[in-house]
Amino acid sequence: MIKNKITISILLLAMLTGMALIPAVSAQTEDNYSVTAEEAFKHANANMISFIAADAPGFENWTGASVDPKPVELYDINGQKLFYQFSVYKEKN
């Protein structure tokens, strides 16, 4: 009976130790997770084309529109870049 209690205690201790160490070992830091303005511009163009092609509500008359390649960069209070805001223009015919 005492041998079973010791075995269970050792097993429980090993499991708790493993649970404490696994997150620390597998944690990774990501230093460069920002997106460049050029990459964001590609995504903005692709999304606009996708919305127009899918006849999304509100995009019915946007054929011929273009995304301005110079975005407004928006930052948080710590000076970290949050996102790019692109303007979309359409000339009136």
C-alpha positions as CSV (number, residue, x, y, z in Angstrom):
1,M,0.0,0.0,0.0
2,I,2.8,2.4,0.9
3,K,4.7,1.4,-2.2
4,N,1.6,2.3,-4.4
5,K,1.3,5.7,-2.7
6,I,5.0,6.5,-3.3
7,T,4.7,5.4,-6.9
8,I,1.6,7.6,-7.5
9,S,3.3,10.5,-5.7
10,I,6.4,10.2,-7.9
11,L,4.3,9.9,-11.1
12,L,2.2,12.9,-10.1
13,L,5.3,15.0,-9.3
14,A,6.8,14.0,-12.7
15,M,3.6,15.0,-14.5
16,L,3.5,18.4,-12.7
17,T,7.1,19.1,-13.4
18,G,6.6,18.2,-17.1
19,M,3.6,20.5,-17.3
20,A,5.6,23.4,-15.8
21,L,8.6,22.9,-18.2
22,I,7.0,22.2,-21.5
23,P,5.5,25.7,-22.1
24,A,8.8,27.3,-21.1
25,V,10.8,25.1,-23.5
26,S,8.5,25.5,-26.5
27,A,7.9,29.3,-26.2
28,Q,9.4,31.2,-29.1
29,T,9.7,35.0,-29.5
30,E,8.8,36.6,-32.8
31,D,10.9,39.7,-33.4
32,N,9.9,40.6,-36.9
33,Y,6.1,40.2,-37.2
34,S,5.4,43.5,-39.1
35,V,4.1,43.7,-42.6
36,T,5.7,46.0,-45.1
37,A,3.6,48.7,-46.9
38,E,4.2,46.9,-50.2
39,E,2.9,43.6,-48.9
40,A,-0.1,45.3,-47.4
41,F,-0.8,47.1,-50.7
42,K,-0.8,43.7,-52.5
43,H,-3.4,42.4,-50.0
44,A,-5.5,45.6,-50.3
45,N,-5.6,45.2,-54.1
46,A,-6.4,41.5,-54.0
47,N,-9.2,42.1,-51.5
48,M,-10.7,44.9,-53.5
49,I,-10.6,42.8,-56.7
50,S,-12.2,39.9,-54.8
51,F,-15.0,42.1,-53.5
52,I,-15.7,43.5,-57.0
53,A,-15.6,40.0,-58.6
54,A,-17.9,38.5,-56.0
55,D,-20.5,41.3,-56.4
56,A,-20.2,42.0,-52.7
57,P,-22.9,44.5,-51.4
58,G,-21.6,48.0,-51.7
59,F,-19.0,47.2,-54.4
60,E,-21.3,46.9,-57.4
61,N,-20.1,50.1,-59.0
62,W,-16.5,50.0,-58.1
63,T,-15.1,48.5,-61.4
64,G,-12.2,50.6,-62.4
65,A,-11.3,51.7,-58.9
66,S,-7.8,51.8,-57.7
67,V,-6.0,51.6,-54.4
68,D,-3.6,54.4,-53.5
69,P,-0.2,52.8,-53.0
70,K,0.8,55.3,-50.3
71,P,-1.0,54.3,-47.1
72,V,-1.5,56.2,-43.9
73,E,0.5,54.4,-41.2
74,L,-1.4,54.2,-37.8
75,Y,0.5,53.7,-34.6
76,D,-0.5,52.8,-31.0
77,I,0.4,54.9,-28.0
78,N,3.7,53.1,-27.6
79,G,4.8,54.0,-31.1
80,Q,4.3,50.5,-32.5
81,K,2.8,50.3,-36.0
82,L,-0.8,49.0,-35.9
83,F,-1.9,48.9,-39.5
84,Y,-1.9,50.7,-42.9
85,Q,-5.0,52.6,-44.1
86,F,-5.3,52.6,-47.9
87,S,-7.5,55.0,-49.8
88,V,-9.5,53.7,-52.7
89,Y,-10.3,56.0,-55.6
90,K,-12.7,55.8,-58.5
91,E,-12.9,58.3,-61.3
92,K,-16.4,59.3,-62.2
93,N,-17.3,58.7,-65.8
